[in-house]
Amino acid sequence: MGSTPPPEGTPPPPRGGSTDDGMVALSYILAGLILYGGLGWLGDHYLHTKWLLPVGLILGLATSTYLIIKRYGRLE
């Protein structure tokens, strides 16, 4: 699960974000909300409950936030 170091003489990657990074983070958030919110909505529909949609939305937001932090880490 590790990554190989870049060859010697290669400049380090630039620090900071770009527009692409922001779009990726936004897409993670939207995908998490849509996926888990949709699963919660389906569960509410078929199980005749009213609490699975909010739980699914919260779970989707938490999962997508975790994935964003895991991908980009902490900026120092």
N, CA, C and O atoms as a Tripos MOL2 file, in Angstrom:
@<TRIPOS>MOLECULE
protein
  304   303    76     0     0
PROTEIN
NO_CHARGES

@<TRIPOS>ATOM
      1 N           0.8080   -1.1910    0.0000 N.3       1 MET1
      2 CA          0.0000    0.0000    0.0000 C.3       1 MET1
      3 C           0.8470    1.2480    0.0000 C.2       1 MET1
      4 O           0.3050    2.3520    0.0640 O.2       1 MET1
      5 N           2.1290    1.1170   -0.0680 N.am      2 GLY2
      6 CA          2.9900    2.2840   -0.1020 C.3       2 GLY2
      7 C           3.1630    2.7780   -1.5170 C.2       2 GLY2
      8 O           2.7200    2.1510   -2.4790 O.2       2 GLY2
      9 N           3.8030    3.8930   -1.6180 N.am      3 SER3
     10 CA          4.0830    4.4270   -2.9460 C.3       3 SER3
     11 C           5.5990    4.4890   -3.1360 C.2       3 SER3
     12 O           6.3590    4.6220   -2.1770 O.2       3 SER3
     13 N           6.0040    4.3920   -4.3680 N.am      4 THR4
     14 CA          7.4320    4.4490   -4.6450 C.3       4 THR4
     15 C           7.8800    5.8970   -4.6750 C.2       4 THR4
     16 O           7.1480    6.7580   -5.1640 O.2       4 THR4
     17 N           9.0650    6.1840   -4.1640 N.am      5 PRO5
     18 CA          9.5390    7.5700   -4.1720 C.3       5 PRO5
     19 C           9.8580    8.0070   -5.6040 C.2       5 PRO5
     20 O          10.2020    7.1800   -6.4480 O.2       5 PRO5
     21 N           9.7420    9.3020   -5.8700 N.am      6 PRO6
     22 CA         10.0570    9.7910   -7.2180 C.3       6 PRO6
     23 C          11.5570    9.6740   -7.4880 C.2       6 PRO6
     24 O          12.3580    9.6770   -6.5530 O.2       6 PRO6
     25 N          11.9360    9.5700   -8.7520 N.am      7 PRO7
     26 CA         13.3620    9.4750   -9.0720 C.3       7 PRO7
     27 C          14.1030   10.7350   -8.6350 C.2       7 PRO7
     28 O          13.5170   11.8110   -8.5150 O.2       7 PRO7
     29 N          15.4110   10.5760   -8.4000 N.am      8 GLU8
     30 CA         16.2120   11.7170   -7.9660 C.3       8 GLU8
     31 C          16.2440   12.7680   -9.0720 C.2       8 GLU8
     32 O          16.2510   12.4450  -10.2590 O.2       8 GLU8
     33 N          16.2640   14.0190   -8.6580 N.am      9 GLY9
     34 CA         16.2980   15.1200   -9.6090 C.3       9 GLY9
     35 C          14.9090   15.5980  -10.0120 C.2       9 GLY9
     36 O          14.7820   16.5980  -10.7190 O.2       9 GLY9
     37 N          13.8540   14.8900   -9.5700 N.am     10 THR10
     38 CA         12.4920   15.3000   -9.8770 C.3      10 THR10
     39 C          12.0780   16.3720   -8.8780 C.2      10 THR10
     40 O          12.2440   16.1780   -7.6730 O.2      10 THR10
     41 N          11.5410   17.4990   -9.3460 N.am     11 PRO11
     42 CA         11.1070   18.5340   -8.3980 C.3      11 PRO11
     43 C           9.9230   18.0280   -7.5850 C.2      11 PRO11
     44 O           9.1210   17.2400   -8.0850 O.2      11 PRO11
     45 N           9.8060   18.4720   -6.3360 N.am     12 PRO12
     46 CA          8.6790   18.0350   -5.5080 C.3      12 PRO12
     47 C           7.3680   18.5770   -6.0720 C.2      12 PRO12
     48 O           7.3590   19.6230   -6.7210 O.2      12 PRO12
     49 N           6.2640   17.8750   -5.8300 N.am     13 PRO13
     50 CA          4.9740   18.3780   -6.3220 C.3      13 PRO13
     51 C           4.6080   19.6840   -5.6290 C.2      13 PRO13
     52 O           4.9800   19.8900   -4.4730 O.2      13 PRO13
     53 N           3.8930   20.5650   -6.3080 N.am     14 PRO14
     54 CA          3.5290   21.8460   -5.6970 C.3      14 PRO14
     55 C           2.5790   21.6400   -4.5310 C.2      14 PRO14
     56 O           1.7370   20.7420   -4.5560 O.2      14 PRO14
     57 N           2.7180   22.4740   -3.5090 N.am     15 ARG15
     58 CA          1.8350   22.4160   -2.3530 C.3      15 ARG15
     59 C           0.6310   23.2850   -2.6130 C.2      15 ARG15
     60 O           0.6580   24.1850   -3.4530 O.2      15 ARG15
     61 N          -0.4020   23.0090   -1.8960 N.am     16 GLY16
     62 CA         -1.6070   23.7930   -2.0520 C.3      16 GLY16
     63 C          -2.5710   23.1040   -3.0030 C.2      16 GLY16
     64 O          -2.2230   22.1080   -3.6360 O.2      16 GLY16
     65 N          -3.7640   23.6290   -3.0980 N.am     17 GLY17
     66 CA         -4.7910   23.0070   -3.9040 C.3      17 GLY17
     67 C          -4.9430   23.6650   -5.2460 C.2      17 GLY17
     68 O          -4.3450   24.7030   -5.5290 O.2      17 GLY17
     69 N          -5.7340   23.0550   -6.0430 N.am     18 SER18
     70 CA         -6.0680   23.6200   -7.3380 C.3      18 SER18
     71 C          -7.5740   23.5160   -7.5160 C.2      18 SER18
     72 O          -8.2760   22.9780   -6.6600 O.2      18 SER18
     73 N          -8.0560   24.0290   -8.6210 N.am     19 THR19
     74 CA         -9.4770   23.9370   -8.9100 C.3      19 THR19
     75 C          -9.8950   22.4880   -9.0630 C.2      19 THR19
     76 O         -10.9950   22.1110   -8.6590 O.2      19 THR19
     77 N          -9.0210   21.6680   -9.6480 N.am     20 ASP20
     78 CA         -9.3450   20.2540   -9.8120 C.3      20 ASP20
     79 C          -9.5280   19.5670   -8.4660 C.2      20 ASP20
     80 O         -10.4250   18.7380   -8.3170 O.2      20 ASP20
     81 N          -8.7000   19.8940   -7.4890 N.am     21 ASP21
     82 CA         -8.8340   19.3070   -6.1640 C.3      21 ASP21
     83 C         -10.1710   19.6900   -5.5310 C.2      21 ASP21
     84 O         -10.8200   18.8610   -4.8920 O.2      21 ASP21
     85 N         -10.5690   20.9100   -5.7050 N.am     22 GLY22
     86 CA        -11.8550   21.3530   -5.1730 C.3      22 GLY22
     87 C         -13.0210   20.6510   -5.8240 C.2      22 GLY22
     88 O         -13.9980   20.3100   -5.1580 O.2      22 GLY22
     89 N         -12.9260   20.4320   -7.1250 N.am     23 MET23
     90 CA        -13.9980   19.7280   -7.8290 C.3      23 MET23
     91 C         -14.0560   18.2600   -7.4030 C.2      23 MET23
     92 O         -15.1400   17.6870   -7.3010 O.2      23 MET23
     93 N         -12.9040   17.6580   -7.1570 N.am     24 VAL24
     94 CA        -12.8830   16.2700   -6.6940 C.3      24 VAL24
     95 C         -13.5070   16.1740   -5.3060 C.2      24 VAL24
     96 O         -14.2920   15.2630   -5.0430 O.2      24 VAL24
     97 N         -13.1680   17.1030   -4.4200 N.am     25 ALA25
     98 CA        -13.7370   17.0970   -3.0750 C.3      25 ALA25
     99 C         -15.2520   17.3030   -3.1290 C.2      25 ALA25
    100 O         -15.9950   16.6310   -2.4140 O.2      25 ALA25
    101 N         -15.7030   18.2150   -3.9630 N.am     26 LEU26
    102 CA        -17.1370   18.4490   -4.1120 C.3      26 LEU26
    103 C         -17.8370   17.2170   -4.6630 C.2      26 LEU26
    104 O         -18.9320   16.8730   -4.2200 O.2      26 LEU26
    105 N         -17.2160   16.5550   -5.6190 N.am     27 SER27
    106 CA        -17.8390   15.3590   -6.1810 C.3      27 SER27
    107 C         -17.8940   14.2330   -5.1550 C.2      27 SER27
    108 O         -18.8540   13.4620   -5.1490 O.2      27 SER27
    109 N         -16.8860   14.1150   -4.2840 N.am     28 TYR28
    110 CA        -16.9370   13.1260   -3.2060 C.3      28 TYR28
    111 C         -18.1270   13.3940   -2.2910 C.2      28 TYR28
    112 O         -18.8640   12.4760   -1.9310 O.2      28 TYR28
    113 N         -18.3060   14.6560   -1.9220 N.am     29 ILE29
    114 CA        -19.4010   15.0120   -1.0210 C.3      29 ILE29
    115 C         -20.7450   14.7240   -1.6740 C.2      29 ILE29
    116 O         -21.6220   14.1220   -1.0540 O.2      29 ILE29
    117 N         -20.9100   15.1490   -2.9180 N.am     30 LEU30
    118 CA        -22.1800   14.9130   -3.5980 C.3      30 LEU30
    119 C         -22.4420   13.4300   -3.8040 C.2      30 LEU30
    120 O         -23.5690   12.9700   -3.6190 O.2      30 LEU30
    121 N         -21.4170   12.6780   -4.1840 N.am     31 ALA31
    122 CA        -21.6030   11.2430   -4.4000 C.3      31 ALA31
    123 C         -21.9760   10.5410   -3.0990 C.2      31 ALA31
    124 O         -22.8320    9.6570   -3.1020 O.2      31 ALA31
    125 N         -21.3470   10.9230   -1.9870 N.am     32 GLY32
    126 CA        -21.6930   10.3210   -0.7020 C.3      32 GLY32
    127 C         -23.1250   10.6220   -0.2990 C.2      32 GLY32
    128 O         -23.8460    9.7380    0.1610 O.2      32 GLY32
    129 N         -23.5360   11.8770   -0.4720 N.am     33 LEU33
    130 CA        -24.9100   12.2460   -0.1300 C.3      33 LEU33
    131 C         -25.9180   11.5310   -1.0210 C.2      33 LEU33
    132 O         -26.9390   11.0440   -0.5360 O.2      33 LEU33
    133 N         -25.6400   11.4650   -2.3180 N.am     34 ILE34
    134 CA        -26.5790   10.8270   -3.2470 C.3      34 ILE34
    135 C         -26.6460    9.3220   -3.0060 C.2      34 ILE34
    136 O         -27.7340    8.7480   -2.9620 O.2      34 ILE34
    137 N         -25.4900    8.6810   -2.8490 N.am     35 LEU35
    138 CA        -25.4780    7.2250   -2.6640 C.3      35 LEU35
    139 C         -26.1540    6.8200   -1.3510 C.2      35 LEU35
    140 O         -27.1230    6.0610   -1.3550 O.2      35 LEU35
    141 N         -25.6400    7.3260   -0.2380 N.am     36 TYR36
    142 CA        -26.1850    6.9120    1.0490 C.3      36 TYR36
    143 C         -27.5700    7.5140    1.3210 C.2      36 TYR36
    144 O         -28.4040    6.8870    1.9750 O.2      36 TYR36
    145 N         -27.8080    8.7140    0.8240 N.am     37 GLY37
    146 CA        -29.1490    9.2780    0.9330 C.3      37 GLY37
    147 C         -30.1500    8.4830    0.1130 C.2      37 GLY37
    148 O         -31.2820    8.2690    0.5450 O.2      37 GLY37
    149 N         -29.7350    8.0460   -1.0670 N.am     38 GLY38
    150 CA        -30.6110    7.2020   -1.8890 C.3      38 GLY38
    151 C         -30.8960    5.8610   -1.2400 C.2      38 GLY38
    152 O         -32.0230    5.3660   -1.2810 O.2      38 GLY38
    153 N         -29.8620    5.2730   -0.6370 N.am     39 LEU39
    154 CA        -30.0870    4.0150    0.0790 C.3      39 LEU39
    155 C         -31.0220    4.2230    1.2750 C.2      39 LEU39
    156 O         -31.8770    3.3810    1.5530 O.2      39 LEU39
    157 N         -30.8570    5.3300    1.9690 N.am     40 GLY40
    158 CA        -31.7560    5.6430    3.0830 C.3      40 GLY40
    159 C         -33.1770    5.8710    2.6160 C.2      40 GLY40
    160 O         -34.1290    5.4390    3.2650 O.2      40 GLY40
    161 N         -33.3220    6.5560    1.4790 N.am     41 TRP41
    162 CA        -34.6620    6.7960    0.9370 C.3      41 TRP41
    163 C         -35.3180    5.4820    0.5330 C.2      41 TRP41
    164 O         -36.4970    5.2600    0.8120 O.2      41 TRP41
    165 N         -34.5520    4.6080   -0.1260 N.am     42 LEU42
    166 CA        -35.1120    3.3060   -0.4980 C.3      42 LEU42
    167 C         -35.4950    2.5010    0.7390 C.2      42 LEU42
    168 O         -36.5480    1.8630    0.7700 O.2      42 LEU42
    169 N         -34.6370    2.5340    1.7590 N.am     43 GLY43
    170 CA        -34.9690    1.8350    2.9970 C.3      43 GLY43
    171 C         -36.2300    2.3810    3.6360 C.2      43 GLY43
    172 O         -37.0670    1.6130    4.1100 O.2      43 GLY43
    173 N         -36.3760    3.7020    3.6550 N.am     44 ASP44
    174 CA        -37.5950    4.3110    4.1960 C.3      44 ASP44
    175 C         -38.8150    3.8950    3.3930 C.2      44 ASP44
    176 O         -39.8690    3.6010    3.9580 O.2      44 ASP44
    177 N         -38.6730    3.8700    2.0960 N.am     45 HIS45
    178 CA        -39.7970    3.5550    1.2150 C.3      45 HIS45
    179 C         -40.2700    2.1170    1.4190 C.2      45 HIS45
    180 O         -41.4680    1.8710    1.5610 O.2      45 HIS45
    181 N         -39.3410    1.1760    1.4330 N.am     46 TYR46
    182 CA        -39.7180   -0.2250    1.5120 C.3      46 TYR46
    183 C         -39.9580   -0.7310    2.9370 C.2      46 TYR46
    184 O         -40.7200   -1.6770    3.1360 O.2      46 TYR46
    185 N         -39.3240   -0.1160    3.9110 N.am     47 LEU47
    186 CA        -39.5070   -0.5420    5.2980 C.3      47 LEU47
    187 C         -40.5280    0.3130    6.0480 C.2      47 LEU47
    188 O         -40.8320    0.0460    7.2100 O.2      47 LEU47
    189 N         -41.0550    1.3360    5.3830 N.am     48 HIS48
    190 CA        -42.0690    2.2350    5.9630 C.3      48 HIS48
    191 C         -41.5720    2.8800    7.2550 C.2      48 HIS48
    192 O         -42.2610    2.8750    8.2750 O.2      48 HIS48
    193 N         -40.3760    3.4300    7.1900 N.am     49 THR49
    194 CA        -39.8120    4.1730    8.3110 C.3      49 THR49
    195 C         -39.6080    5.6190    7.8800 C.2      49 THR49
    196 O         -39.8280    5.9580    6.7170 O.2      49 THR49
    197 N         -39.1990    6.4500    8.7860 N.am     50 LYS50
    198 CA        -38.9450    7.8510    8.4560 C.3      50 LYS50
    199 C         -37.5730    8.3140    8.9240 C.2      50 LYS50
    200 O         -37.2830    9.5070    8.8400 O.2      50 LYS50
    201 N         -36.7200    7.4280    9.4100 N.am     51 TRP51
    202 CA        -35.4440    7.8310    9.9760 C.3      51 TRP51
    203 C         -34.2370    7.3980    9.1540 C.2      51 TRP51
    204 O         -33.1240    7.8470    9.4280 O.2      51 TRP51
    205 N         -34.4210    6.5470    8.1650 N.am     52 LEU52
    206 CA        -33.2660    6.0620    7.4160 C.3      52 LEU52
    207 C         -32.6940    7.1060    6.4530 C.2      52 LEU52
    208 O         -31.4850    7.1240    6.2240 O.2      52 LEU52
    209 N         -33.5200    7.9590    5.8940 N.am     53 LEU53
    210 CA        -33.0110    9.0070    4.9920 C.3      53 LEU53
    211 C         -32.0610    9.9640    5.7170 C.2      53 LEU53
    212 O         -30.9560   10.1920    5.2260 O.2      53 LEU53
    213 N         -32.4460   10.5350    6.8670 N.am     54 PRO54
    214 CA        -31.4820   11.4050    7.5580 C.3      54 PRO54
    215 C         -30.2140   10.6730    7.9880 C.2      54 PRO54
    216 O         -29.1190   11.2310    7.9170 O.2      54 PRO54
    217 N         -30.3590    9.4280    8.4340 N.am     55 VAL55
    218 CA        -29.1770    8.6530    8.8260 C.3      55 VAL55
    219 C         -28.2850    8.4170    7.6100 C.2      55 VAL55
    220 O         -27.0630    8.5240    7.7060 O.2      55 VAL55
    221 N         -28.8880    8.0990    6.4770 N.am     56 GLY56
    222 CA        -28.1160    7.8880    5.2530 C.3      56 GLY56
    223 C         -27.3910    9.1460    4.8050 C.2      56 GLY56
    224 O         -26.2410    9.0740    4.3730 O.2      56 GLY56
    225 N         -28.0460   10.2960    4.9010 N.am     57 LEU57
    226 CA        -27.4030   11.5540    4.5180 C.3      57 LEU57
    227 C         -26.2180   11.8720    5.4380 C.2      57 LEU57
    228 O         -25.1560   12.2840    4.9690 O.2      57 LEU57
    229 N         -26.4030   11.6820    6.7290 N.am     58 ILE58
    230 CA        -25.3150   11.9460    7.6710 C.3      58 ILE58
    231 C         -24.1690   10.9690    7.4590 C.2      58 ILE58
    232 O         -23.0020   11.3610    7.4820 O.2      58 ILE58
    233 N         -24.4970    9.7010    7.2530 N.am     59 LEU59
    234 CA        -23.4720    8.6960    7.0100 C.3      59 LEU59
    235 C         -22.7190    8.9780    5.7060 C.2      59 LEU59
    236 O         -21.5020    8.8090    5.6440 O.2      59 LEU59
    237 N         -23.4350    9.4030    4.6730 N.am     60 GLY60
    238 CA        -22.7890    9.7450    3.4060 C.3      60 GLY60
    239 C         -21.8650   10.9380    3.5330 C.2      60 GLY60
    240 O         -20.7770   10.9440    2.9570 O.2      60 GLY60
    241 N         -22.2790   11.9400    4.2760 N.am     61 LEU61
    242 CA        -21.4320   13.1140    4.4760 C.3      61 LEU61
    243 C         -20.1940   12.7590    5.2970 C.2      61 LEU61
    244 O         -19.0930   13.2180    4.9930 O.2      61 LEU61
    245 N         -20.3720   11.9480    6.3280 N.am     62 ALA62
    246 CA        -19.2330   11.5510    7.1570 C.3      62 ALA62
    247 C         -18.2530   10.6910    6.3630 C.2      62 ALA62
    248 O         -17.0400   10.8650    6.4740 O.2      62 ALA62
    249 N         -18.7740    9.7750    5.5700 N.am     63 THR63
    250 CA        -17.9070    8.9080    4.7680 C.3      63 THR63
    251 C         -17.1410    9.7100    3.7260 C.2      63 THR63
    252 O         -15.9420    9.5010    3.5400 O.2      63 THR63
    253 N         -17.8120   10.6130    3.0550 N.am     64 SER64
    254 CA        -17.1230   11.4110    2.0390 C.3      64 SER64
    255 C         -16.0920   12.3430    2.6680 C.2      64 SER64
    256 O         -15.0330   12.5710    2.0840 O.2      64 SER64
    257 N         -16.3810   12.8770    3.8370 N.am     65 THR65
    258 CA        -15.4020   13.7070    4.5330 C.3      65 THR65
    259 C         -14.1730   12.8910    4.9070 C.2      65 THR65
    260 O         -13.0460   13.3650    4.7710 O.2      65 THR65
    261 N         -14.3860   11.6680    5.3770 N.am     66 TYR66
    262 CA        -13.2680   10.7830    5.7060 C.3      66 TYR66
    263 C         -12.4220   10.5010    4.4640 C.2      66 TYR66
    264 O         -11.1930   10.5270    4.5340 O.2      66 TYR66
    265 N         -13.0650   10.2330    3.3350 N.am     67 LEU67
    266 CA        -12.3190    9.9380    2.1130 C.3      67 LEU67
    267 C         -11.5270   11.1480    1.6210 C.2      67 LEU67
    268 O         -10.4200   10.9940    1.1030 O.2      67 LEU67
    269 N         -12.0800   12.3400    1.7760 N.am     68 ILE68
    270 CA        -11.3650   13.5560    1.3770 C.3      68 ILE68
    271 C         -10.1360   13.7430    2.2510 C.2      68 ILE68
    272 O          -9.0560   14.0500    1.7460 O.2      68 ILE68
    273 N         -10.2910   13.5620    3.5580 N.am     69 ILE69
    274 CA         -9.1490   13.7110    4.4660 C.3      69 ILE69
    275 C          -8.1080   12.6420    4.1790 C.2      69 ILE69
    276 O          -6.9100   12.9210    4.2090 O.2      69 ILE69
    277 N          -8.5510   11.4190    3.9010 N.am     70 LYS70
    278 CA         -7.6150   10.3420    3.6070 C.3      70 LYS70
    279 C          -6.8480   10.6130    2.3150 C.2      70 LYS70
    280 O          -5.6560   10.3160    2.2280 O.2      70 LYS70
    281 N          -7.5210   11.1710    1.3180 N.am     71 ARG71
    282 CA         -6.8620   11.4220    0.0340 C.3      71 ARG71
    283 C          -5.9040   12.5980    0.1040 C.2      71 ARG71
    284 O          -4.7690   12.4980   -0.3620 O.2      71 ARG71
    285 N          -6.3410   13.7060    0.6770 N.am     72 TYR72
    286 CA         -5.5340   14.9210    0.6450 C.3      72 TYR72
    287 C          -4.7190   15.1550    1.9070 C.2      72 TYR72
    288 O          -3.7750   15.9450    1.9030 O.2      72 TYR72
    289 N          -5.0710   14.4880    2.9600 N.am     73 GLY73
    290 CA         -4.3140   14.6500    4.1960 C.3      73 GLY73
    291 C          -4.4790   16.0340    4.7830 C.2      73 GLY73
    292 O          -5.4450   16.7480    4.5130 O.2      73 GLY73
    293 N          -3.5190   16.3770    5.5780 N.am     74 ARG74
    294 CA         -3.5540   17.6620    6.2720 C.3      74 ARG74
    295 C          -2.5140   18.5800    5.6480 C.2      74 ARG74
    296 O          -1.3680   18.1800    5.4440 O.2      74 ARG74
    297 N          -2.9070   19.7960    5.3470 N.am     75 LEU75
    298 CA         -1.9460   20.7830    4.8200 C.3      75 LEU75
    299 C          -1.2050   21.4150    5.9880 C.2      75 LEU75
    300 O          -1.8200   21.8330    6.9690 O.2      75 LEU75
    301 N           0.0750   21.4800    5.8840 N.am     76 GLU76
    302 CA          0.8740   22.0450    6.9740 C.3      76 GLU76
    303 C           1.3870   23.4120    6.6030 C.2      76 GLU76
    304 O           2.0810   24.0480    7.3970 O.2      76 GLU76
@<TRIPOS>BOND
     1     1     2 1
     2     2     3 1
     3     3     4 2
     4     3     5 am
     5     5     6 1
     6     6     7 1
     7     7     8 2
     8     7     9 am
     9     9    10 1
    10    10    11 1
    11    11    12 2
    12    11    13 am
    13    13    14 1
    14    14    15 1
    15    15    16 2
    16    15    17 am
    17    17    18 1
    18    18    19 1
    19    19    20 2
    20    19    21 am
    21    21    22 1
    22    22    23 1
    23    23    24 2
    24    23    25 am
    25    25    26 1
    26    26    27 1
    27    27    28 2
    28    27    29 am
    29    29    30 1
    30    30    31 1
    31    31    32 2
    32    31    33 am
    33    33    34 1
    34    34    35 1
    35    35    36 2
    36    35    37 am
    37    37    38 1
    38    38    39 1
    39    39    40 2
    40    39    41 am
    41    41    42 1
    42    42    43 1
    43    43    44 2
    44    43    45 am
    45    45    46 1
    46    46    47 1
    47    47    48 2
    48    47    49 am
    49    49    50 1
    50    50    51 1
    51    51    52 2
    52    51    53 am
    53    53    54 1
    54    54    55 1
    55    55    56 2
    56    55    57 am
    57    57    58 1
    58    58    59 1
    59    59    60 2
    60    59    61 am
    61    61    62 1
    62    62    63 1
    63    63    64 2
    64    63    65 am
    65    65    66 1
    66    66    67 1
    67    67    68 2
    68    67    69 am
    69    69    70 1
    70    70    71 1
    71    71    72 2
    72    71    73 am
    73    73    74 1
    74    74    75 1
    75    75    76 2
    76    75    77 am
    77    77    78 1
    78    78    79 1
    79    79    80 2
    80    79    81 am
    81    81    82 1
    82    82    83 1
    83    83    84 2
    84    83    85 am
    85    85    86 1
    86    86    87 1
    87    87    88 2
    88    87    89 am
    89    89    90 1
    90    90    91 1
    91    91    92 2
    92    91    93 am
    93    93    94 1
    94    94    95 1
    95    95    96 2
    96    95    97 am
    97    97    98 1
    98    98    99 1
    99    99   100 2
   100    99   101 am
   101   101   102 1
   102   102   103 1
   103   103   104 2
   104   103   105 am
   105   105   106 1
   106   106   107 1
   107   107   108 2
   108   107   109 am
   109   109   110 1
   110   110   111 1
   111   111   112 2
   112   111   113 am
   113   113   114 1
   114   114   115 1
   115   115   116 2
   116   115   117 am
   117   117   118 1
   118   118   119 1
   119   119   120 2
   120   119   121 am
   121   121   122 1
   122   122   123 1
   123   123   124 2
   124   123   125 am
   125   125   126 1
   126   126   127 1
   127   127   128 2
   128   127   129 am
   129   129   130 1
   130   130   131 1
   131   131   132 2
   132   131   133 am
   133   133   134 1
   134   134   135 1
   135   135   136 2
   136   135   137 am
   137   137   138 1
   138   138   139 1
   139   139   140 2
   140   139   141 am
   141   141   142 1
   142   142   143 1
   143   143   144 2
   144   143   145 am
   145   145   146 1
   146   146   147 1
   147   147   148 2
   148   147   149 am
   149   149   150 1
   150   150   151 1
   151   151   152 2
   152   151   153 am
   153   153   154 1
   154   154   155 1
   155   155   156 2
   156   155   157 am
   157   157   158 1
   158   158   159 1
   159   159   160 2
   160   159   161 am
   161   161   162 1
   162   162   163 1
   163   163   164 2
   164   163   165 am
   165   165   166 1
   166   166   167 1
   167   167   168 2
   168   167   169 am
   169   169   170 1
   170   170   171 1
   171   171   172 2
   172   171   173 am
   173   173   174 1
   174   174   175 1
   175   175   176 2
   176   175   177 am
   177   177   178 1
   178   178   179 1
   179   179   180 2
   180   179   181 am
   181   181   182 1
   182   182   183 1
   183   183   184 2
   184   183   185 am
   185   185   186 1
   186   186   187 1
   187   187   188 2
   188   187   189 am
   189   189   190 1
   190   190   191 1
   191   191   192 2
   192   191   193 am
   193   193   194 1
   194   194   195 1
   195   195   196 2
   196   195   197 am
   197   197   198 1
   198   198   199 1
   199   199   200 2
   200   199   201 am
   201   201   202 1
   202   202   203 1
   203   203   204 2
   204   203   205 am
   205   205   206 1
   206   206   207 1
   207   207   208 2
   208   207   209 am
   209   209   210 1
   210   210   211 1
   211   211   212 2
   212   211   213 am
   213   213   214 1
   214   214   215 1
   215   215   216 2
   216   215   217 am
   217   217   218 1
   218   218   219 1
   219   219   220 2
   220   219   221 am
   221   221   222 1
   222   222   223 1
   223   223   224 2
   224   223   225 am
   225   225   226 1
   226   226   227 1
   227   227   228 2
   228   227   229 am
   229   229   230 1
   230   230   231 1
   231   231   232 2
   232   231   233 am
   233   233   234 1
   234   234   235 1
   235   235   236 2
   236   235   237 am
   237   237   238 1
   238   238   239 1
   239   239   240 2
   240   239   241 am
   241   241   242 1
   242   242   243 1
   243   243   244 2
   244   243   245 am
   245   245   246 1
   246   246   247 1
   247   247   248 2
   248   247   249 am
   249   249   250 1
   250   250   251 1
   251   251   252 2
   252   251   253 am
   253   253   254 1
   254   254   255 1
   255   255   256 2
   256   255   257 am
   257   257   258 1
   258   258   259 1
   259   259   260 2
   260   259   261 am
   261   261   262 1
   262   262   263 1
   263   263   264 2
   264   263   265 am
   265   265   266 1
   266   266   267 1
   267   267   268 2
   268   267   269 am
   269   269   270 1
   270   270   271 1
   271   271   272 2
   272   271   273 am
   273   273   274 1
   274   274   275 1
   275   275   276 2
   276   275   277 am
   277   277   278 1
   278   278   279 1
   279   279   280 2
   280   279   281 am
   281   281   282 1
   282   282   283 1
   283   283   284 2
   284   283   285 am
   285   285   286 1
   286   286   287 1
   287   287   288 2
   288   287   289 am
   289   289   290 1
   290   290   291 1
   291   291   292 2
   292   291   293 am
   293   293   294 1
   294   294   295 1
   295   295   296 2
   296   295   297 am
   297   297   298 1
   298   298   299 1
   299   299   300 2
   300   299   301 am
   301   301   302 1
   302   302   303 1
   303   303   304 2
@<TRIPOS>SUBSTRUCTURE
     1 MET1         2 RESIDUE 1 A MET
     2 GLY2         6 RESIDUE 1 A GLY
     3 SER3        10 RESIDUE 1 A SER
     4 THR4        14 RESIDUE 1 A THR
     5 PRO5        18 RESIDUE 1 A PRO
     6 PRO6        22 RESIDUE 1 A PRO
     7 PRO7        26 RESIDUE 1 A PRO
     8 GLU8        30 RESIDUE 1 A GLU
     9 GLY9        34 RESIDUE 1 A GLY
    10 THR10       38 RESIDUE 1 A THR
    11 PRO11       42 RESIDUE 1 A PRO
    12 PRO12       46 RESIDUE 1 A PRO
    13 PRO13       50 RESIDUE 1 A PRO
    14 PRO14       54 RESIDUE 1 A PRO
    15 ARG15       58 RESIDUE 1 A ARG
    16 GLY16       62 RESIDUE 1 A GLY
    17 GLY17       66 RESIDUE 1 A GLY
    18 SER18       70 RESIDUE 1 A SER
    19 THR19       74 RESIDUE 1 A THR
    20 ASP20       78 RESIDUE 1 A ASP
    21 ASP21       82 RESIDUE 1 A ASP
    22 GLY22       86 RESIDUE 1 A GLY
    23 MET23       90 RESIDUE 1 A MET
    24 VAL24       94 RESIDUE 1 A VAL
    25 ALA25       98 RESIDUE 1 A ALA
    26 LEU26      102 RESIDUE 1 A LEU
    27 SER27      106 RESIDUE 1 A SER
    28 TYR28      110 RESIDUE 1 A TYR
    29 ILE29      114 RESIDUE 1 A ILE
    30 LEU30      118 RESIDUE 1 A LEU
    31 ALA31      122 RESIDUE 1 A ALA
    32 GLY32      126 RESIDUE 1 A GLY
    33 LEU33      130 RESIDUE 1 A LEU
    34 ILE34      134 RESIDUE 1 A ILE
    35 LEU35      138 RESIDUE 1 A LEU
    36 TYR36      142 RESIDUE 1 A TYR
    37 GLY37      146 RESIDUE 1 A GLY
    38 GLY38      150 RESIDUE 1 A GLY
    39 LEU39      154 RESIDUE 1 A LEU
    40 GLY40      158 RESIDUE 1 A GLY
    41 TRP41      162 RESIDUE 1 A TRP
    42 LEU42      166 RESIDUE 1 A LEU
    43 GLY43      170 RESIDUE 1 A GLY
    44 ASP44      174 RESIDUE 1 A ASP
    45 HIS45      178 RESIDUE 1 A HIS
    46 TYR46      182 RESIDUE 1 A TYR
    47 LEU47      186 RESIDUE 1 A LEU
    48 HIS48      190 RESIDUE 1 A HIS
    49 THR49      194 RESIDUE 1 A THR
    50 LYS50      198 RESIDUE 1 A LYS
    51 TRP51      202 RESIDUE 1 A TRP
    52 LEU52      206 RESIDUE 1 A LEU
    53 LEU53      210 RESIDUE 1 A LEU
    54 PRO54      214 RESIDUE 1 A PRO
    55 VAL55      218 RESIDUE 1 A VAL
    56 GLY56      222 RESIDUE 1 A GLY
    57 LEU57      226 RESIDUE 1 A LEU
    58 ILE58      230 RESIDUE 1 A ILE
    59 LEU59      234 RESIDUE 1 A LEU
    60 GLY60      238 RESIDUE 1 A GLY
    61 LEU61      242 RESIDUE 1 A LEU
    62 ALA62      246 RESIDUE 1 A ALA
    63 THR63      250 RESIDUE 1 A THR
    64 SER64      254 RESIDUE 1 A SER
    65 THR65      258 RESIDUE 1 A THR
    66 TYR66      262 RESIDUE 1 A TYR
    67 LEU67      266 RESIDUE 1 A LEU
    68 ILE68      270 RESIDUE 1 A ILE
    69 ILE69      274 RESIDUE 1 A ILE
    70 LYS70      278 RESIDUE 1 A LYS
    71 ARG71      282 RESIDUE 1 A ARG
    72 TYR72      286 RESIDUE 1 A TYR
    73 GLY73      290 RESIDUE 1 A GLY
    74 ARG74      294 RESIDUE 1 A ARG
    75 LEU75      298 RESIDUE 1 A LEU
    76 GLU76      302 RESIDUE 1 A GLU
